[in-house]
């Protein structure tokens, strides 16, 4: 979802902002910059010099759909301008550019104005629930652009969730009480709508799929990954599941799905839809959370808004504490782009295991993650909290369990760059009582998600160091 940024240029009467190109250079940078991030820029036409004019600028930006007001100090600005923008309650940033020189008469004096605006904002709004971000730098400054880009990504996630619709197909997996979520709390906090769908809509859609369409979908899946040991019947059921879920998402205008992939689907029609989840995440960029995990789907939507790609929903499966690493794994879906080598479609290794028929109930994707930096995330506690951690996928002598997986280490807290051990991470997960699905996405994104949490008034679940005894 594209967000709209409202730029309000401000200064006392002075020819210095024009002489030094403060406003023109800023707009020239912002227009292509925000467009590249999928956002839109609107510029208030007048330069306010008092509170009344500031309100007109605010009204103009809000009428254009602005969800973020950026106050640019071109020169020194009186405090009533900043105060009037701050009381609007809309997410707000304040930007000042450096002085063009440091000798003779001061030209702009807008860092002092930035300082004043930030302290005024603190007095008129609750910064815990309605933060204000500050920016200092010239339009071409990479550090400024990085900071502003992080804000736009964070606010894009906030905006995406405020209009998001999640379809829950078949409900929560049996006894997964930790993934139960209050739809009222989720709606009140993040704005997400949850719609429950009988699983028979999925199975009916599977049965109704056209045979030629199913064959075409199987052929597309075979072109993307090797089919290893999966019967033609099961691949056809997988394609039917993907087609049925795609239709449910389209017809219900759902941004993500949470599907109860067991045990009902093993009884009828006799399959597991993990590969269908992978396929929809890969080709449709549609998050599909297994086991009816609504907050897993919410986390995936936030990941998609910030990074542009769906991550992989995983269990924190097997800590190797002595080697300071944790195996992240799941036997369900995961997008194929994360694979280190060409992935494969294989029979689900667990469902049917130990029976006479053996493991033959539907396909899943099988691959190891590409090595490199990664971020681990979970929106938790009815959408009221966020856990975010930076890490890296490492190679290891053991490949990990069959499914989507990778060994993860080099953990760090984004806010402080403090390194964590695998023992610290396990302690954190256990003592915060975090739900057992996490989203892993390539790249270092934790700071953007921390900012998303701040704009969304989420509690940030910080690290808990390994220790003996009971939790505090």
C-alpha positions as CSV (number, residue, x, y, z in Angstrom):
1,X,0.0,0.0,0.0
2,X,1.4,3.4,-1.1
3,X,1.5,5.9,1.7
4,X,1.3,9.7,1.2
5,X,3.9,12.0,2.7
6,X,2.9,15.6,3.3
7,X,5.8,18.1,3.1
8,X,5.4,21.4,4.9
9,X,8.2,23.9,4.2
10,X,8.6,26.5,6.9
11,X,10.7,29.6,7.7
12,X,10.5,33.1,8.9
13,X,10.6,35.7,6.1
14,X,14.1,35.3,4.6
15,X,15.7,35.1,1.2
16,X,18.4,32.7,2.5
17,X,16.4,29.4,2.0
18,X,15.9,30.4,-1.6
19,X,19.5,31.6,-2.0
20,X,20.8,28.2,-0.7
21,X,18.2,26.1,-2.5
22,X,16.9,24.5,0.7
23,X,13.3,24.0,-0.4
24,X,14.0,23.3,-4.1
25,X,16.8,20.8,-3.4
26,X,14.7,19.0,-0.8
27,X,11.7,18.6,-3.2
28,X,14.0,17.5,-6.0
29,X,15.4,14.8,-3.9
30,X,12.2,13.7,-2.2
31,X,10.0,13.2,-5.3
32,X,12.1,10.3,-6.9
33,X,13.2,9.1,-3.4
34,X,9.7,8.4,-2.0
35,X,8.5,7.1,-5.4
36,X,11.2,4.5,-5.4
37,X,9.9,3.3,-2.0
38,X,6.4,3.1,-3.3
39,X,5.2,6.3,-1.5
40,X,3.7,9.5,-2.8
41,X,4.7,13.1,-2.0
42,X,2.4,16.1,-1.7
43,X,3.7,19.6,-0.9
44,X,1.7,22.2,1.0
45,X,1.7,25.2,-1.4
46,X,2.3,28.0,1.1
47,X,5.2,28.5,3.6
48,X,3.6,28.9,7.0
49,X,4.9,31.5,9.3
50,X,2.4,31.2,12.2
51,X,0.0,28.7,13.7
52,X,-3.0,29.6,11.6
53,X,-1.0,29.2,8.3
54,X,0.4,25.9,9.6
55,X,-3.1,24.6,10.2
56,X,-3.9,25.4,6.5
57,X,-0.9,23.5,5.4
58,X,-1.9,20.5,7.6
59,X,-5.4,20.6,6.2
60,X,-4.1,20.6,2.7
61,X,-1.8,17.6,3.3
62,X,-4.5,15.6,5.1
63,X,-7.0,16.4,2.3
64,X,-4.5,14.8,-0.1
65,X,-4.4,11.7,2.1
66,X,-1.1,12.3,4.0
67,X,-0.3,9.8,6.7
68,X,3.0,11.4,7.6
69,X,3.7,15.1,8.0
70,X,7.3,16.2,7.3
71,X,8.1,19.7,8.6
72,X,11.2,21.0,6.7
73,X,12.9,24.0,8.3
74,X,14.3,26.1,5.5
75,X,15.3,28.7,8.1
76,X,14.4,29.6,11.6
77,X,10.7,28.9,12.2
78,X,8.5,30.1,15.1
79,X,7.3,27.6,17.6
80,X,3.6,28.0,16.9
81,X,4.1,26.4,13.5
82,X,5.7,23.2,14.9
83,X,3.1,23.1,17.7
84,X,0.2,23.3,15.3
85,X,1.5,20.5,13.2
86,X,2.3,18.4,16.3
87,X,-1.2,18.7,17.8
88,X,-2.7,17.2,14.6
89,X,-1.6,13.8,16.0
90,X,-0.5,12.5,12.6
91,X,2.8,10.7,12.5
92,X,5.3,13.5,12.2
93,X,8.9,14.2,11.2
94,X,11.0,17.4,11.6
95,X,13.9,18.0,9.2
96,X,16.7,20.6,9.2
97,X,19.5,21.0,6.7
98,X,23.1,22.0,7.7
99,X,24.4,25.5,7.4
100,X,26.0,26.3,4.0
101,X,29.1,27.7,5.8
102,X,30.4,28.4,9.3
103,X,31.9,31.9,9.1
104,X,30.4,35.4,8.9
105,X,26.6,35.9,9.5
106,X,24.6,32.8,10.2
107,X,22.5,32.0,7.2
108,X,19.7,29.5,8.2
109,X,19.8,28.9,12.0
110,X,17.4,26.0,11.4
111,X,19.2,23.4,13.6
112,X,18.2,25.5,16.6
113,X,14.7,25.6,15.1
114,X,14.8,21.8,14.8
115,X,15.8,21.6,18.5
116,X,13.0,23.9,19.5
117,X,10.4,22.0,17.4
118,X,11.2,18.7,18.9
119,X,11.0,20.0,22.5
120,X,7.7,21.8,21.7
121,X,6.3,18.5,20.2
122,X,7.1,16.7,23.5
123,X,4.9,19.2,25.3
124,X,1.8,18.8,23.2
125,X,1.6,15.1,22.3
126,X,2.1,11.7,23.9
127,X,5.4,10.6,22.2
128,X,5.0,7.1,23.5
129,X,1.9,6.7,21.4
130,X,2.5,9.3,18.7
131,X,6.2,9.7,18.2
132,X,8.0,12.4,16.3
133,X,11.2,11.5,14.3
134,X,13.9,14.1,13.6
135,X,16.2,14.3,10.6
136,X,19.4,16.4,10.1
137,X,21.3,16.5,6.9
138,X,21.5,17.8,3.3
139,X,19.2,16.2,0.7
140,X,22.0,14.3,-0.8
141,X,23.4,13.0,2.5
142,X,23.2,9.1,2.5
143,X,22.7,9.0,6.3
144,X,19.7,11.3,6.0
145,X,18.2,9.3,3.1
146,X,18.8,6.0,5.1
147,X,17.0,7.4,8.1
148,X,14.2,8.8,6.1
149,X,13.9,5.6,4.1
150,X,13.6,3.6,7.3
151,X,10.7,5.8,8.4
152,X,8.9,5.4,5.1
153,X,9.3,1.6,5.2
154,X,8.1,1.5,8.9
155,X,5.1,3.7,8.1
156,X,4.3,1.6,5.1
157,X,4.0,-1.4,7.3
158,X,1.8,0.5,9.7
159,X,-0.5,1.7,6.9
160,X,-0.6,-1.8,5.3
161,X,-1.9,-3.4,8.5
162,X,-4.4,-0.6,9.2
163,X,-6.4,-1.7,6.1
164,X,-5.4,-5.4,6.1
165,X,-7.8,-8.3,5.8
166,X,-6.8,-11.8,6.8
167,X,-8.8,-14.9,5.9
168,X,-8.6,-17.7,8.4
169,X,-9.4,-21.0,6.6
170,X,-10.4,-23.8,9.0
171,X,-9.5,-22.1,12.2
172,X,-6.6,-22.6,14.6
173,X,-4.8,-25.9,14.7
174,X,-6.0,-28.2,17.5
175,X,-4.8,-27.1,21.0
176,X,-2.4,-24.4,19.7
177,X,-3.7,-22.1,22.4
178,X,-0.6,-19.9,22.3
179,X,-1.6,-18.8,18.8
180,X,-5.2,-17.8,19.8
181,X,-5.7,-14.1,19.1
182,X,-8.4,-11.6,20.0
183,X,-9.7,-10.2,16.8
184,X,-11.1,-7.2,18.7
185,X,-7.7,-6.4,20.2
186,X,-6.0,-6.8,16.8
187,X,-8.5,-4.5,15.2
188,X,-8.2,-1.9,17.9
189,X,-4.5,-1.9,17.9
190,X,-3.2,-2.5,14.4
191,X,-6.5,-2.1,12.4
192,X,-6.3,-5.7,11.0
193,X,-9.6,-7.4,10.1
194,X,-9.9,-11.2,10.6
195,X,-12.5,-13.2,8.7
196,X,-13.2,-16.8,9.4
197,X,-13.8,-19.2,6.5
198,X,-15.1,-22.8,6.6
199,X,-12.5,-25.2,5.3
200,X,-15.1,-26.7,3.1
201,X,-14.8,-23.6,0.9
202,X,-11.2,-24.6,0.2
203,X,-12.0,-28.3,-0.4
204,X,-15.0,-27.4,-2.6
205,X,-12.7,-25.1,-4.6
206,X,-10.2,-27.8,-5.0
207,X,-12.8,-30.2,-6.3
208,X,-14.2,-27.7,-8.8
209,X,-10.8,-26.7,-10.3
210,X,-10.5,-27.3,-14.1
211,X,-8.3,-30.3,-14.9
212,X,-6.4,-28.4,-17.6
213,X,-5.8,-25.5,-15.2
214,X,-4.5,-27.9,-12.6
215,X,-2.1,-29.5,-15.1
216,X,-0.8,-26.0,-16.1
217,X,-0.2,-25.1,-12.5
218,X,1.6,-28.4,-11.8
219,X,3.8,-27.7,-14.9
220,X,4.7,-24.2,-13.5
221,X,5.6,-25.8,-10.2
222,X,7.7,-28.4,-11.8
223,X,9.6,-25.7,-13.7
224,X,10.4,-23.9,-10.5
225,X,11.5,-26.9,-8.4
226,X,12.3,-30.6,-8.8
227,X,9.6,-33.1,-8.0
228,X,11.2,-35.8,-5.9
229,X,9.0,-38.8,-5.1
230,X,5.7,-37.0,-5.0
231,X,2.9,-38.8,-6.9
232,X,1.1,-37.2,-9.8
233,X,-2.1,-37.4,-7.7
234,X,-0.5,-35.5,-4.8
235,X,1.0,-32.8,-7.1
236,X,-2.4,-32.3,-8.6
237,X,-4.0,-32.0,-5.2
238,X,-1.3,-29.4,-4.3
239,X,-2.1,-27.4,-7.4
240,X,-5.8,-27.6,-6.6
241,X,-5.1,-26.3,-3.1
242,X,-3.1,-23.4,-4.5
243,X,-5.9,-22.5,-7.0
244,X,-8.6,-22.8,-4.3
245,X,-6.7,-20.6,-1.8
246,X,-5.8,-18.1,-4.5
247,X,-9.5,-17.8,-5.4
248,X,-10.5,-17.4,-1.7
249,X,-7.9,-14.6,-1.3
250,X,-9.1,-12.9,-4.5
251,X,-12.8,-13.2,-3.8
252,X,-12.5,-12.0,-0.2
253,X,-10.0,-9.3,-0.9
254,X,-7.7,-10.9,1.6
255,X,-4.1,-9.6,2.0
256,X,-3.0,-12.8,3.7
257,X,-4.4,-16.2,4.7
258,X,-4.0,-18.3,7.8
259,X,-4.8,-22.0,7.1
260,X,-5.4,-25.0,9.3
261,X,-3.3,-27.4,7.3
262,X,-3.9,-30.4,9.6
263,X,-5.6,-32.7,10.5
264,X,-8.8,-32.1,8.5
265,X,-7.1,-31.9,5.1
266,X,-5.4,-35.3,5.6
267,X,-8.9,-36.8,6.2
268,X,-10.4,-35.2,3.1
269,X,-9.1,-34.9,0.4
270,X,-6.0,-36.7,1.8
271,X,-3.1,-34.2,1.5
272,X,-1.0,-31.5,3.1
273,X,-1.0,-28.1,1.5
274,X,2.5,-27.0,2.5
275,X,3.8,-26.8,-1.1
276,X,0.7,-24.8,-2.1
277,X,1.6,-22.3,0.6
278,X,5.2,-22.0,-0.8
279,X,3.9,-21.6,-4.3
280,X,1.4,-18.8,-3.4
281,X,4.1,-17.0,-1.3
282,X,6.6,-17.3,-4.2
283,X,4.5,-16.4,-7.3
284,X,1.6,-14.3,-5.7
285,X,3.6,-12.7,-2.8
286,X,0.6,-13.8,-0.8
287,X,1.4,-14.7,2.9
288,X,-0.1,-18.0,3.9
289,X,0.5,-18.9,7.5
290,X,0.2,-22.5,8.5
291,X,-1.8,-23.9,11.5
292,X,-4.2,-21.0,11.5
293,X,-1.6,-18.6,12.9
294,X,-3.2,-15.2,12.5
295,X,-0.3,-13.2,14.0
296,X,2.1,-15.2,11.8
297,X,0.2,-13.8,8.8
298,X,0.2,-10.3,10.4
299,X,4.0,-10.6,10.8
300,X,4.3,-11.7,7.2
301,X,2.3,-8.7,6.0
302,X,4.5,-6.3,7.9
303,X,7.6,-8.1,6.5
304,X,6.2,-7.7,2.9
305,X,5.5,-4.0,3.4
306,X,9.0,-3.3,4.7
307,X,11.1,-5.5,2.5
308,X,8.9,-6.1,-0.6
309,X,9.1,-9.9,-0.1
310,X,7.4,-12.5,2.0
311,X,9.6,-14.2,4.6
312,X,9.5,-17.8,5.8
313,X,7.3,-18.8,8.7
314,X,9.4,-21.1,10.9
315,X,9.7,-22.9,14.2
316,X,12.8,-22.2,16.4
317,X,13.3,-25.9,16.2
318,X,16.6,-27.2,17.5
319,X,19.1,-25.0,19.5
320,X,22.7,-26.2,19.4
321,X,23.8,-24.1,22.4
322,X,27.4,-25.3,22.5
323,X,27.9,-24.3,18.8
324,X,26.0,-21.1,19.5
325,X,23.4,-21.6,16.7
326,X,19.8,-22.4,16.3
327,X,18.1,-24.5,13.6
328,X,15.1,-22.5,12.2
329,X,12.8,-25.0,10.3
330,X,9.3,-25.8,9.2
331,X,7.7,-28.6,7.4
332,X,5.1,-26.3,5.8
333,X,5.4,-23.5,3.3
334,X,8.3,-21.2,2.5
335,X,8.9,-19.0,-0.6
336,X,11.4,-20.5,-3.0
337,X,13.5,-17.4,-3.5
338,X,15.2,-18.1,-0.2
339,X,16.7,-21.4,-1.4
340,X,20.5,-21.8,-1.5
341,X,20.2,-24.2,-4.4
342,X,17.4,-25.4,-6.6
343,X,14.6,-26.5,-4.3
344,X,12.5,-29.6,-4.5
345,X,8.9,-30.7,-4.0
346,X,8.9,-33.7,-1.7
347,X,6.4,-35.7,0.3
348,X,5.6,-34.3,3.7
349,X,8.2,-36.1,5.9
350,X,6.0,-36.3,9.1
351,X,2.4,-36.9,8.1
352,X,1.9,-40.6,7.5
353,X,5.3,-41.4,9.0
354,X,5.2,-44.8,10.7
355,X,2.0,-45.9,9.0
356,X,1.6,-48.6,6.4
357,X,1.0,-46.0,3.7
358,X,4.1,-44.0,4.8
359,X,4.7,-40.3,4.3
360,X,2.7,-39.6,1.2
361,X,0.2,-36.9,2.2
362,X,1.0,-33.9,0.1
363,X,4.1,-32.0,-0.9
364,X,6.3,-29.5,0.8
365,X,9.2,-27.4,-0.3
366,X,12.6,-28.8,0.6
367,X,15.6,-26.4,0.7
368,X,18.3,-24.8,2.8
369,X,18.4,-21.0,3.1
370,X,21.0,-18.9,1.3
371,X,23.7,-17.9,3.8
372,X,23.9,-14.2,4.8
373,X,22.3,-11.6,7.1
374,X,18.8,-12.2,8.2
375,X,16.1,-10.8,10.5
376,X,13.8,-12.8,12.8
377,X,10.5,-11.3,13.8
378,X,7.2,-11.9,15.5
379,X,4.2,-9.7,16.1
380,X,2.9,-11.0,19.4
381,X,0.3,-10.7,22.2
382,X,-2.8,-9.9,20.2
383,X,-0.9,-7.5,18.0
384,X,0.3,-5.4,20.9
385,X,4.0,-6.3,20.9
386,X,6.9,-7.0,18.6
387,X,10.0,-9.2,18.9
388,X,12.8,-8.3,16.4
389,X,16.3,-9.8,16.2
390,X,19.1,-9.6,13.7
391,X,21.1,-12.7,12.9
392,X,22.8,-14.5,10.0
393,X,22.3,-17.8,8.3
394,X,25.5,-19.9,8.5
395,X,26.7,-23.0,6.8
396,X,27.0,-26.0,9.1
397,X,28.2,-29.7,8.9
398,X,24.6,-30.8,9.4
399,X,22.1,-29.7,6.8
400,X,19.1,-29.6,9.1
401,X,15.8,-31.4,9.0
402,X,13.9,-32.0,5.7
403,X,11.8,-28.9,4.9
404,X,12.6,-25.2,4.7
405,X,15.5,-24.6,7.1
406,X,18.8,-23.0,8.0
407,X,21.2,-22.7,10.9
408,X,21.1,-19.2,12.3
409,X,23.7,-17.5,14.6
410,X,25.5,-14.1,15.1
411,X,22.5,-12.8,16.9
412,X,22.3,-9.1,17.8
413,X,19.9,-6.6,19.3
414,X,19.3,-3.9,16.7
415,X,18.9,-0.9,19.0
416,X,22.3,-1.3,20.6
417,X,24.3,-3.7,18.4
418,X,24.8,-5.9,21.5
419,X,25.7,-9.4,20.5
420,X,23.5,-12.2,21.9
421,X,24.3,-15.9,22.3
422,X,22.0,-18.7,21.3
423,X,21.4,-19.2,25.0
424,X,20.3,-15.6,25.3
425,X,17.9,-16.0,22.4
426,X,16.4,-19.1,23.8
427,X,16.0,-17.5,27.2
428,X,14.3,-14.5,25.6
429,X,11.8,-16.6,23.6
430,X,10.9,-18.8,26.6
431,X,10.6,-16.0,29.2
432,X,8.6,-13.7,27.0
433,X,6.4,-16.6,26.2
434,X,6.6,-15.9,22.5
435,X,4.4,-17.9,20.1
436,X,6.3,-20.6,18.4
437,X,6.2,-19.3,14.8
438,X,8.8,-16.7,13.7
439,X,9.3,-15.0,10.3
440,X,12.8,-15.1,8.9
441,X,13.6,-12.7,6.0
442,X,17.0,-12.1,4.3
443,X,18.7,-8.8,5.1
444,X,19.1,-6.5,8.1
445,X,15.7,-5.0,8.7
446,X,15.3,-5.0,12.5
447,X,15.8,-1.3,13.0
448,X,13.0,-0.6,10.5
449,X,10.7,-3.0,12.4
450,X,11.7,-1.4,15.7
451,X,10.6,2.0,14.2
452,X,7.4,0.3,12.9
453,X,6.7,-0.8,16.5
454,X,7.2,2.7,17.8
455,X,4.8,4.3,15.2
456,X,2.3,1.6,16.0
457,X,2.6,1.9,19.8
458,X,3.7,-1.7,20.2
459,X,5.6,-3.0,23.2
460,X,9.1,-4.0,22.1
461,X,10.1,-7.3,23.6
462,X,13.8,-6.9,24.3
463,X,16.5,-9.5,25.0
464,X,16.7,-11.4,28.3
465,X,20.2,-12.7,29.0
466,X,20.7,-16.3,29.9
467,X,20.6,-16.9,33.7
468,X,19.9,-19.5,36.3
469,X,16.8,-19.6,38.4
470,X,13.2,-18.5,37.6
471,X,12.3,-15.6,35.3
472,X,12.0,-12.2,37.0
